[in-house]
Amino acid sequence: MSAEVHDEKYWESKAAFVLEELMKRVPENKIRPRLEPTKKAVELLGDPQRSYRVIHITGTNGKTSTTRFIERILREHGLRTGRFTSPHLLKFTERMAIDGEPVSDEVLYSVYVDIEPVLEMVDQELAAKSEAPLTFFEALSVLGFAVFADAPVDVLVLEVGMGGAWDSTNVADGDVAVFTPVGLDHMDRLGNTISEIAETKSGIIKQGALVITSDQTDDAMQVLKRVSNEKAEGLFELGKDFSVESHQATSTGQRVSVAGLAGKYGPYEAPVFGIHQSANLAVAIAAVEAFLGGGQVPIADDVLRSAVADLSSPGRLQLIRTEPALLLDGAHNPAGAKTLAVSLKSEFSAKPLVGLVAVLSDKDVAGVLSELAGCFEHIVVTESSSNRSLEISKLEPIASEQSGAKTEAMTGVRKALERARTIAREIDGMVVVTGSISLVGDVLQILQEESDAE
């Protein structure tokens, strides 16, 4: 049957089937520290990840924004781009974008059908060795590499799932390895110190690569310098080799100027909030300079200006101008919460703030909420749609103790959002949705449904 006779709903159901099949595997938060099964699967497929160039991004916070910024600048150069990020907010296909748009349901399904026999073959080989089958993220990475090869793309901007060295995405070899700030997160998998975590993440540095890094602690920087000296062609640091020259908050985002590796840029109007996003932009610009001209050739002003004017990072200090206004930020670890707190106190202090908060049970819940102390007048805690969301009976006392704000609990995100909005209207304030990416996704879903109903 030809594709033309199938409607949108048909392909939606086929994409849902793909997600269902992937979800039967070991879940995303149970990533296994191994690379061989993914390597075997892509080898059987003819190594699709070698059919395009790669910029590989790791770090603890800021990965997705930086990935999106790099991809947008490359696309403005006329390159056909792939973008691989995780997790998604609303729809699974957001994780794999071609030329800035999520892969179509039809393409997702057809590529999955092509690779499914290979996934089965690898599963069988693993079973024969008494090893667990490919995990969700391992299978997803293989699917992504195949989707981008099928497109085909010129360059893939590739965000790691977790860590670096043994992350499934590391079967690809990045021409440029990008590091956003390295902090403490996923310690059960990555290590208990910044040095250990940096060691794992430094695994994405390949022979002959160029390395671009954001501000790092001394411990993380020592690791990145050592590994770069062993493998890389060069290491470029924010604040040393390139920098944010100026940053000014505006009503629509920020006005920012950047000194890159090869040129000075701006001031540009960027429609994203938060001083940390200016640092992410500087890292993205340096990464593109490194990728396109080895850090020697400046980016054309008109190209960069157009790209920066079109930047977006959904769920990261995303302002929804409703009544009352909503600010969505997926901060889910102490470092992310600290960054959010800086922005709330510097850029969103004009109105009293009401927090709508849900945190996953495997996160440093007290650490997240203590970083947000002093930001909110009132907090409504709830549980997101994630089965890992901490029960409100446990979250409420932690939120109350750590935040210093008046705290109440509400079951169900829809009811909790309405309660937070009601409080915000009463005090002429703004609602800040934070604590987990799944909560931000839930709220975006509700807002979309409200918009559709109107």
N, C-alpha and C positions, 0 to 999 in steps of 0.2 A: 504493500500500500504506500502511495507516495506521501511525502511529508506534508504536502499542501492540504490534504484532506483532514489533517489533525488540527484541532483547535488548541488554544492556549491552555485550557483546562486539562486536556489530554497530556500535554507535555509537563504541566505542573504535577500531575499524578505520577508521571514517570520519574521526575526529579525527586519526588517524595519517596518513591520506591528506592532510589539510590541512597538517599539519606537513611532510610530504614535499614537497608542492608549494611551500611557502614556502622550504624548505631548498634548492631548486633555484636560488634567487636568490642574489645577492651576499651573503655571510654578514655576520652582525651586527657583527663587529669591523672590517668594511670600510665602515662607514657613510659615505655621501657627503655632503659639505657643500653641500646643496641642499635647497630647500623646495618649489619649484614643482611637481614631479611629484606629491607628496603632496597639495598644494593642489588640483591639477587633479582628482585622483581623488575627493577628498571633495566638491568642487564638483559633479561628475557624479552623486554620490550624494545631493545635496541638503544638503550640509554637516551631517552627523549630529552633529558635535562642537559644534554651536550649539544642540542640543536639550536641553542640561542646563548647569548652572553648573559651573565648573572651578576647582580649586585645583591649581596647577602647581608641581612640586618639582624643583629641581636642586641641584647641589653635587658634591663629589668622594666623600665618605664619609657614610654615615648616611641616604642618600636613601630606601632601601627601608623601614628601620625607621620613619622619620618619616612616610612615606606611610601605612604600616600603622597607626600611632598616630592620625593625623588621621582616617583612614577609620573606625576603631573608635569614636572619640568622636562623629563625625557620625552613625554608625549608632545609637548609644545615644539620640540625639535623635529617632529615629523616621524619619529620612530614608532613602530607598532609595539606596544608594551603589554606585558603580563604583570599582574600584581597578585601576590599570594599572601594573605593575612589571616589571622585568627585571633579570637573567635569571631563569629558573625553577630550582628545585632538583631536583624529582622529575618533575613533569608539566608539559607545555607550558601547559595551561589555567590553571595558577597565576598566569600573567601577567595574566589578565583575571578579576577577581573581582566578583561581584554580591552585595551584602549579605554580604560577607565570605567567600563560598564561590566556588571556581573555577567558571567558566562550564561548563555541561554540554557533553559531547561532541556531543550532538545539536544544541544551539544553535550551537555553534562551526561545525559542518559546514553547517547550514542557512543561516547568515549568510554563510559563505564562498561557498556556491553562488550566493547573491544578488549578491555583489559581484564575483565572479570575472570576469564579462564586462567590468566597468569597469576592473579591473586590466589585462586584456588590451588594452583600448582605449588606455589610457595607455601601456602597453608599446609598442604599435604607433606611437603618436605620437612617442614618444621615439626609436624606431628610425628613423623618417622623418627625424629631425633628427640622426641618427648619435650619439645619446646612449644610454647603458646603460639597460636596463629597470629598473623599480622594484626596489629592494633588498629583502632579507628584512625589515629593520626598517620600511622605508617601507610595504610591503604589510601588515605586522603592525599598524602604527599605524592604517591605514585600516580593517582588520578590527576592531580594538578599538573604534574610534569607532562603527562600525556596530553592534557587539554591544551597546554601552551605550545607544545610541539605541533599539535594538529592545527592550531590557529592559522599559520604559525606566527610567533612573535619574534621581534628582533632582540629584545632584552626582557628578562624577567627580574622584577624587583621582589626579592624573596625574604619574607619574615620568618625567622625560626619559630617553631612551636614552643620549645622549652630548651634552654641551655645553648648548646652549640655542637660540641664534639660528636655526641651520639644522637643528636636530633635528626629525624628522618630527612629533613631538608638538606642535610650536610652531604648527601650523595652528589649534590651539585657543587661545582667549583666556582666561587665568586671571583670575578676580576677585581672587585672592590669589596672589602669587608668593612661593615659599618657598625660602630658600637655606640648605642645610646647609654645613659648612665647605668652603671652596674650597682645593684643594691641587693638586699636580702629578700628573697622570695623563693618559693618552691625548695626550701632548704632540705626537705626529706629526699629530694632527688639531686640537687645541685651542689650541696655542701653547706657547712655551717658558718663559713667566714666569707668575706668579700673576696679574698684571695682564691679560695677554692672555687667559688662561683665564677670568678673571672677566668680561672684556668679552664673550666668547662666551656665557657662561652668563647674563649680564644681559639677553640677548635675549628671555627669557621675560617680562620686565616690560612689560606692556601699558598703554596709555593709561587712566588712572583706576584702576589696580589698587592694592591695598595690598600692601606688601612686608614680609615677616617674615624676619629673618636670624639665624642662629646666630653664635657668635664667628667673626670673620674676621681675617686679617692686615690690616695697614694698607693694603697694596697693593690687596687685594680690596675692602676697605671703601670706599676712595676711588672705585672704579669703581661700586659699588652705590649710593653716595650721589649721584654725578653723574647716573647714568641715572634713579634714582628722582626726583631733582629735576626732570628733564626730563619725565618721564611719569607718575609715580605720585601717588596721593592722599596717601600717607604711607609712611614707612619706620620699622619698629620693630626695635630691636636687642636681642638677648639680653645681659643684663648692664647694660643701660641702661633699656630700657622694660619689660622683664619679666625674670624671673630664677629660677634654682633657689635656693630659700631654704635647704633642708637636704636632705642625702642621706646615707643610712646603709645599708650593705650588710647583707643578712639572708641566712639560709640558703636562702630561696626567691626571692631577687631583691634588692629594695631598698625602703626606706621613704623617700618623697620628698615634699617640700612645694614648691609653685611659687607665685611671685607673677606672675600673668598681667597682661594689659593692663587688665583690668576687675575682677579679683577675686583674692583669695588662696585657695589650694587646698591641702588636705591637712592632716596627713600621710596619704598613701595608700600602700597596699601594692601595689607593681608587680612582677609575676612575670618581670622581665627583669633581667639582670645588667649591670654596667658603669656607671661614673659618666657616660660619654658618653650612655648611654640616658636619664639624667635630663635632660640638656641637650636631647636629641631630643624628649623628652616636653614640656618647657617650650616648645619651638618649635611642637610640634603643638598645644598648648593655645592659644598665642597666635594660630596660624593659624586655628583654629576660632572663637576670639573675633572675629577680624578678619572672617571669612567670614559669621558669623551676625548680628553686631551692630555691625560696623564698629569693633570693639575697645572698644565702650562698654558692652556688656552682659555681666555675668558668667555663666559656665556654672553651672547648678544643681548643687549639691554631690552629690546622689544620682546624677545622670546621669554626672558625671565619675568619681565613686568606682567605679561599676559598670564603666565603660569601662576605667579604669586596671587594675582587678582582672583584666581579661580580655585585657590586652595580650599580644602575642606577636610575635616576629620570628625565624622559623626560620632557622638557619644563622648567626645573629649572637649570639655568646656563648650558644649554646643548650646547656644542660647535660642530658646523657642519663645518668640515674642507674642505670647498669649496674655490673657488677663486672668490671674496674675502670670507674670513671666516665669518660665521654667529654665533652669540651667542643668544640663545633663553632663555628668562626668563619671567615667567608669573607674575612678580610683579605687583599687582593691587591695593595696598593700600600704604599709606606712610611708614609703617614699612617695608613692602616688598621692596619698592623702596630704602629705606635707606640701607638695607642689600645688595641690588644689587649694589648701589653706592660704598659701601666699597670694594666689590670684583672688580668692574671695575677699581677703583683707585689703588688697591694693586696688582691685578693679571693680569689685561688686559690693563695696561697703556703703553705698548710698542708701540702700534699703535694708530693713531687717530681713534676715534669712531664716527660712524654715527647711530643715533637712528631711528628706525622705530617704531612709537608709535600710539596706539589706546587705548582709555580708555572708560570704560562703564560710562554712564551718571549718574548712581546712586552712583558712587564712589567719593572720595575726589580728584578730578582731579588736582586742584592746589597743593594739598599736595603731590601727587605722583610726579608731575613734579618739584616741588621745591626741593625735596630730590635728584633729579637727576641733579640739577644745577652743572655745571662745569664738567660733565662727557662727554658731546658730543660736537663735533665741528659743527655738522650739524644734524638737525632733520627733518625727513619726517613724517608728521602726516597723518593718514588715518582712515577709519572706518572699523571695523572687520565685520564678517558675523552676529554677534549678533544684534538682533533688539534693544538692549539697548545701542549700541555703540554711543558715543557722536558725533554729526555732526562735520565734519572737520571745518566748518565755525566758530564753537564755540571753538573747541580744538586748532586751530592754534594760536590765540592770547594768550591763556593761556600758551601754550607751549613756545611761543616766550618770553613772559614776565618772566615766572618762571625759564626757563632753561638757559637763557642767550646765547643759541646757535642760529645760523642762521636757520630759520625754514621755511619750505614750506609744502603745502598741496597737496595731490594727491588722487583722487577718485579711489577706487578699490585696494584691497590688492596686486594683481598681479603687477599692474603698479607701485604702491608705493614701492614694494620690488625691482623691477627692477631699479627704480630711486635711491633708497638707495644704491644698489649694484654699480650703475654707479658712484655715488659720492665717495663711498669707494675705488673703483679702481683708481679714479683720484687722491686721496690723500694717496694711499697705506694704507688704513685703514680697519676697520672691522665693520660689521653691527650688531647692538644690537637690537633685536626685543623684545619689552616689553610693559607694560601698561595694558594688559589684556590676560587672558588665551585663550580667543577665537581668538585673533590675532595670538598667538603662534600656535594654532591649524590650522588656515588658512594657515600660512606659511609652516608648516609641510606638509600639504596636497599638496601645490604647489611643494615643494621639492620632495615629493613622486611621483607626476605626472611627474616631470622632469626626475627623476631617471628611471621611467618605460619607458619613451619615448626613453631614451638612450639605 
